Amino acid sequence: MMESTCIYLIDHGKWLLMYRNRKPDDINEGKWIGVGGKSLPGETPEECAVREFREETGMEPMELKLAGTVDFCYDTHEMERIHVFLCYGASGELRECEEGTLAWIDEDAVLDLPLWEGDKLFLKKIISREGMPFHMTLFYDDKGNLLKAEQQ
């Protein structure tokens, strides 16, 4: 199973999100997601979250909190476990990212963006501040359609 992280920086009612529009053959192309990426061998989820946040934003995360884990199951890809973190502060200056366009989005507009259907399920929990930490399993077909969602 592949392990990765996703980090949402939340500051004064705004979320830092990434619009995936810069990588060729990107499974996330055209979607808004948090920053993050795959864990390196021997790296803890927290270490991965900090490293990926630095790499993609140029900033140093402060006060990371685990919101939950999501297991993504696909017909044609390896299963992936994503550790979802919330970040409540960062130091440094935001810089451009090679993987997509970073933008501050008002919290009440997050669910209106082009998102993965499964992401909407756990983002609703984060926005409502209820049901955390969560663990869910999302089943997708090879076209990216959500087939089933299970919450543990």
C-alpha positions in Angstrom: 0.0 0.0 0.0 1.3 3.4 -0.9 1.2 6.1 1.8 1.0 9.8 1.4 -0.2 13.0 3.1 -2.5 15.9 2.3 -2.3 19.2 4.2 -4.9 21.9 4.4 -3.6 25.3 5.8 -6.5 27.1 7.4 -6.1 30.7 8.3 -8.9 33.2 9.3 -11.6 31.4 7.4 -9.5 30.8 4.3 -7.9 27.5 3.0 -4.8 27.2 1.0 -5.6 24.8 -1.9 -3.8 23.8 -5.0 -5.5 23.7 -8.4 -3.7 20.9 -10.3 -2.9 22.3 -13.7 0.9 22.0 -14.3 1.9 18.3 -14.4 1.5 16.2 -17.5 -0.6 13.0 -17.1 -1.8 14.1 -13.6 -4.6 12.0 -12.2 -5.6 15.2 -10.3 -5.6 17.5 -13.3 -8.5 20.1 -13.1 -9.2 19.4 -9.4 -8.6 21.4 -6.3 -6.7 19.5 -3.6 -4.6 20.1 -0.5 -0.8 20.2 -0.7 1.1 16.9 -0.1 2.5 13.9 -1.6 4.0 10.4 -1.3 5.9 9.3 1.8 9.6 8.4 1.5 10.8 5.1 2.9 11.1 5.2 6.7 9.3 8.6 6.9 6.5 9.1 9.4 3.2 10.7 8.2 4.1 13.9 10.1 7.6 14.0 8.6 6.1 13.6 5.1 3.5 16.3 5.8 6.2 18.8 6.9 8.5 18.0 3.9 5.8 18.1 1.3 4.4 21.4 2.8 7.8 23.0 2.6 8.4 21.7 -1.0 5.1 22.8 -2.4 4.6 26.1 -0.6 8.0 27.3 0.5 6.7 27.8 4.0 7.3 26.1 7.4 4.1 24.6 8.8 3.2 25.3 12.4 0.7 23.3 14.5 -0.1 20.3 12.4 -3.1 18.2 13.5 -4.2 14.9 12.1 -7.7 15.2 10.8 -8.0 11.6 9.6 -7.0 8.9 7.2 -8.5 7.9 3.8 -7.9 4.7 2.0 -8.3 5.1 -1.7 -9.1 1.8 -3.5 -9.0 1.6 -7.3 -9.7 -1.0 -10.0 -6.4 -0.5 -11.7 -4.0 1.3 -9.3 -2.4 0.3 -6.0 -4.3 1.2 -2.9 -3.2 4.5 -1.3 -3.6 5.6 2.3 -3.6 9.4 2.7 -3.1 11.0 6.1 -5.0 14.2 6.1 -3.6 17.0 8.2 -4.8 20.5 9.2 -2.3 23.2 9.6 -3.1 26.3 11.6 -0.3 28.6 10.8 2.9 28.8 8.7 5.9 31.0 8.6 7.8 32.2 5.5 6.6 33.5 2.2 4.3 31.5 -0.1 5.9 30.7 -3.4 4.8 29.2 -6.7 4.5 25.4 -7.0 5.5 23.3 -9.9 2.5 21.0 -9.5 -0.3 23.5 -9.6 -1.6 26.9 -8.8 -1.9 27.7 -5.0 -4.7 30.0 -4.0 -6.5 31.1 -0.8 -10.2 30.0 -0.9 -12.9 31.1 1.4 -14.0 28.2 3.6 -17.7 28.6 2.5 -16.6 28.2 -1.2 -14.4 25.1 -0.8 -17.2 22.5 -1.5 -18.2 24.4 -4.7 -14.8 23.9 -6.4 -14.1 21.0 -8.8 -13.2 18.3 -6.2 -13.0 14.5 -6.1 -16.4 13.3 -4.9 -14.8 11.4 -2.1 -12.8 14.5 -1.0 -16.1 16.3 -0.5 -17.1 13.7 2.1 -14.1 14.2 4.4 -13.9 18.0 3.7 -17.5 18.3 5.0 -16.3 16.7 8.3 -13.4 19.2 8.5 -15.6 22.2 7.7 -18.2 21.2 10.3 -15.4 20.4 12.8 -17.3 17.1 13.6 -16.4 13.5 13.3 -12.6 13.8 13.5 -10.3 12.1 13.5 -12.0 10.2 10.7 -11.2 7.0 8.8 -12.9 6.3 5.5 -12.4 4.0 2.5 -13.2 5.3 -0.9 -13.7 3.0 -3.9 -13.1 4.5 -7.4 -13.4 2.9 -10.8 -10.6 3.4 -13.5 -12.4 6.6 -14.8 -12.3 8.3 -11.4 -16.0 7.8 -10.5 -16.7 7.2 -6.8 -18.3 3.8 -6.5 -18.7 3.5 -2.7 -17.6 5.2 0.5 -17.3 3.4 3.9 -16.7 5.2 7.1 -15.1 3.3 10.0 
